């Protein structure tokens, strides 16, 4: 089992902590960068949707 941090989970955590997507720590174009961005986007999109619904 790998002990390396999961970039997707790191991106989700960053979004929950209101860290901007531009703070992605991985090299642009790398698989880790894409995973981090996907995780961040998933949380940020859900947050924006709930805010637009007034919840």
N, C-alpha and C positions, 0 to 999 in steps of 0.2 A: 504494500500500500504506500502511496506517495505522500510525503509530508510537505510537498511544495504547495504554496498557496494557490487557490483556484482563482484565476483572473476574473471569471464570471461572477463569483461570489464577492470578490473585492470590488468590482464595479457596482454591484447591488448595494453593498455597504456604503460606498462612497456617495451614491445617490441619496440614500437614507440620511446621510450626514450632511447633505446639501453641498457636497463637493462638486464643482462643475466638471462636465465631461472633458473639458480641455486639460484637466489635471491627470489624464490617463498616463500612468507611469511607464507604460510599455512602448517600445519602438513602433512608430507608425508603419503599418504594413505587415506587422507580425501577427501570428495567430493569437498570441496573448492580448495584443492591442484590440483585436476584433472581439475577443471574448469579453474583455473588460467593458468595452463600449456597449456590447449587447446587454450585459448585466445592468449597466447604468441606465440604458435606455428603457429596459423593462420596468424598472422602479420609477424613473422619471415620468414615463408615459402614464403609468397607473396613477401616480400622484397628480398629474395635470388633469386627468379624467375625473378624478374624485373632486378636485377643486372646482372644476367647471360645473359639476353637478351640485355644488354647494354643500358638500359634506366635509 
